[in-house]
Amino acid sequence: MVWARPGLPRKVRSFLNLAALTAMNMRHELQLHIRSALRNGLTRKEIAEALLHCAIYCGYPKAVDALRLMREVYDEIDAEARPKRRGK
């Protein structure tokens, strides 16, 4: 219901979610929303910048943890995109 409301584009809503979930240190939800943010039009660079920006307002440890989680999500996505090798 919230995502369908007019007033904010999905990309902006994704930015807000990344910041809020980083501030609350909600790792599982942040992981899901990093993937969603990519589908909503954010680039990997924009996501990294948003999480880095959180360091000032949410605290450095939370932002570093979020950036580490972002890297894990990107590694998973990249692994999923690689062609599977036969016989392995």
C-alpha positions as CSV (number, residue, x, y, z in Angstrom):
1,M,0.0,0.0,0.0
2,V,2.8,2.5,0.9
3,W,4.8,1.7,-2.3
4,A,1.8,2.3,-4.5
5,R,1.1,5.8,-3.1
6,P,1.7,8.8,-5.4
7,G,4.2,11.5,-4.3
8,L,7.5,9.7,-4.3
9,P,9.0,7.6,-7.1
10,R,10.1,4.0,-6.3
11,K,13.7,5.0,-6.6
12,V,13.4,7.6,-3.9
13,R,11.5,5.2,-1.7
14,S,14.4,2.8,-2.1
15,F,16.9,5.4,-1.0
16,L,14.8,6.1,2.1
17,N,14.5,2.4,2.9
18,L,18.3,1.9,2.6
19,A,18.9,4.7,5.0
20,A,16.3,3.6,7.5
21,L,17.3,0.0,7.5
22,T,21.0,1.0,7.9
23,A,20.1,3.2,10.9
24,M,18.2,0.4,12.5
25,N,20.9,-2.2,11.6
26,M,18.2,-4.5,10.1
27,R,20.6,-6.7,8.1
28,H,18.1,-9.2,6.6
29,E,15.7,-6.5,5.5
30,L,18.6,-4.4,4.2
31,Q,19.8,-7.3,2.1
32,L,16.3,-7.6,0.5
33,H,16.0,-3.9,-0.1
34,I,19.5,-3.6,-1.7
35,R,18.2,-6.1,-4.3
36,S,14.9,-4.2,-4.6
37,A,16.8,-0.9,-5.0
38,L,18.6,-2.3,-8.0
39,R,15.3,-3.3,-9.6
40,N,13.8,0.1,-8.7
41,G,16.5,1.8,-10.8
42,L,19.3,2.6,-8.4
43,T,22.8,1.9,-9.6
44,R,25.4,0.1,-7.6
45,K,27.2,3.4,-7.2
46,E,24.1,5.2,-5.9
47,I,23.5,2.5,-3.4
48,A,27.1,2.6,-2.2
49,E,26.9,6.4,-1.9
50,A,23.6,6.2,0.1
51,L,25.1,3.8,2.5
52,L,28.3,5.8,2.9
53,H,26.2,8.9,3.5
54,C,24.6,7.0,6.4
55,A,28.0,6.9,8.2
56,I,27.6,10.5,9.3
57,Y,24.0,10.3,10.5
58,C,23.7,6.6,11.6
59,G,27.2,5.9,12.8
60,Y,30.2,4.5,11.1
61,P,29.9,0.9,12.4
62,K,26.4,0.6,11.0
63,A,27.4,2.1,7.6
64,V,30.4,-0.2,7.3
65,D,28.3,-3.2,8.1
66,A,25.8,-2.1,5.5
67,L,28.5,-1.6,2.9
68,R,29.9,-5.1,3.7
69,L,26.4,-6.5,3.3
70,M,26.0,-4.7,0.0
71,R,29.2,-6.3,-1.3
72,E,27.8,-9.8,-0.2
73,V,24.6,-9.1,-2.1
74,Y,26.5,-7.9,-5.2
75,D,28.7,-11.1,-5.1
76,E,25.5,-13.2,-4.9
77,I,24.0,-11.4,-7.8
78,D,27.1,-11.7,-9.9
79,A,27.4,-15.4,-9.1
80,E,23.8,-15.9,-10.1
81,A,24.5,-14.2,-13.4
82,R,27.5,-16.3,-14.3
83,P,26.8,-19.2,-16.6
84,K,26.7,-22.6,-14.9
85,R,29.5,-25.0,-15.8
86,R,28.4,-28.4,-16.9
87,G,29.5,-31.4,-14.8
88,K,30.0,-29.4,-11.6
